[in-house]
Structures are given as C-alpha cells and as structure tokens.
Amino acid sequence: MRAARPAVFAAASATLLIAAALAAAQTINGTDGPDRLSGTPGPDLIVGGPGDDVIRGLAGADRLNGGGDSDRVFGGAGADRVFGADCEVGAFGRFCDNPGREVLRGGPGDDQIRANRCVATFCARQRYVSLNGGVYAGGAGRDRIIGADGRERIIGGPGADVLRGGRGADTLLARDGRRDVVRCGPGRDRARVDRIDDVRGCERLSVAGSARGSGMP
C-alpha cells in the first residue's frame, strides 16, 4: 500500500495545478474577422477585435470587450465588466466609433455593462462617441448599465440596478420590484419602471400599477 502513495500524491498535485490554472486570469484575443470566443471557469480578459464576434465569458469575474462591429457578448456568472468597443486615437484625440449594432448581456453577479469603454474614460464629455445602438442587459445582481449615442434598449434584471441612457432615443426597462436608478439622458426616451424607482429625464414613462404615462424631470 505504501508504494501507491507517490501516485496518489502525484494525482493530488496534478489536480491542484489544474485548479490553479483554471483560477488564474486568462487573456484571449480574437482576429480581424468574425470570432467565437469562450472563456474559462476563472477570470478572463477577452477582446474580440474587428468583426462580428460572439464572446462568452462563462464563470469568473471577466473583462469582455467586443472591439467594435455587431458583436454578441455574454458575461455569465461572476462580477463581469462588459464593453461593446474600445477607444481609439485619431487626429482629434481619443474617440469611439462603433458602426455595428450589438448585444451585450451580463449574468448572475454585479456586472458593469457599457456600450463602449469611452463612456467611462476619455469620451464621456466629448462628441466623438458614435454608436448605432444595441441591446444592453444585466441579470440577477446589482448591475450598472450605460449606453451611448445610439437608439438603445437597456434592460436591468432582478436586483437594484443603475440604468443610464445616452443621446439617442432609448428604451429603459427597470420593472422588477426592486429600487433602481434610471437616468434617460438626452433624446426622446421611454422607460418602464416601478413606483419605488428613482427616475429622471424620461419623456415617456410607464409606471407599474399606474394606468397613465408621464414625463419626469
């Protein structure tokens, strides 16, 4: 029986190494064309690049970046950060220009979902942000979802979420029985909310349990 112990220890060590590899952050990059990229059970950084990509983060606290064009990005379980596009450097400084129409979705966990990373960094107060719109959706958890210039559909989910539209005519859906923060922004927007939600800037408003629609400052 003693002679079998090294094999047992070796098997246990191999199992620990595999678990450590799965827990370590992975970096996965796409090509200039359409890609289908999937992460690991651990935290991943996945960047799609140009092309109409499909990205799945799976479990772990992932950072997922579609990289422009018409991408479909799914976070999965964990506190994910999901971006539709990244910033570029041009003659007038940094800008974001995504010609596609994308779908970004979080999952279970407290996710951050942004139409593009510029909204959070360089382009937040500039006029170089350009998007054709898309669908941005959270999931179970306290999500923060931010759109950009396009005609967007922004969807919360079970949990106390923060939803922010952009300059376009957006639709924000926050009706889940939890207290959400809803900011529609410029453009003629519409929102479906609960009475307990904190809502501002929406031209057309549908409140749960109310037969009327109204605008709010």
HELIX and SHEET records of a PDB file:
HELIX    1   1 ARG A    2  ALA A    4  5                                   3    
HELIX    2   2 ARG A    5  ALA A   23  1                                  19    
HELIX    3   3 ARG A  117  VAL A  119  5                                   3    
SHEET    1   A 9 GLN A  26  ASN A  29  0                                        
SHEET    2   A 9 ASP A  44  VAL A  47  1                                        
SHEET    3   A 9 ARG A  63  ASN A  65  1                                        
SHEET    4   A 9 ARG A  81  PHE A  83  1                                        
SHEET    5   A 9 GLN A 112  ARG A 114  1                                        
SHEET    6   A 9 ARG A 144  ILE A 146  1                                        
SHEET    7   A 9 VAL A 162  ARG A 164  1                                        
SHEET    8   A 9 VAL A 181  ARG A 183  1                                        
SHEET    9   A 9 ASP A 198  ARG A 200  1                                        
SHEET    1   B10 ARG A  36  SER A  38  0                                        
SHEET    2   B10 VAL A  54  ARG A  56  1                                        
SHEET    3   B10 ARG A  72  PHE A  74  1                                        
SHEET    4   B10 GLU A 102  ARG A 105  1                                        
SHEET    5   B10 GLY A 134  ALA A 137  1                                        
SHEET    6   B10 ARG A 153  ILE A 155  1                                        
SHEET    7   B10 THR A 171  LEU A 173  1                                        
SHEET    8   B10 ARG A 190  VAL A 193  1                                        
SHEET    9   B10 ARG A 204  VAL A 207  1                                        
SHEET   10   B10 GLY A 213  SER A 214 -1                                        
SHEET    1   C 3 GLU A  88  GLY A  90  0                                        
SHEET    2   C 3 GLY A  93  ASN A  98 -1                                        
SHEET    3   C 3 VAL A 129  LEU A 131  1                                        
END                                                                             
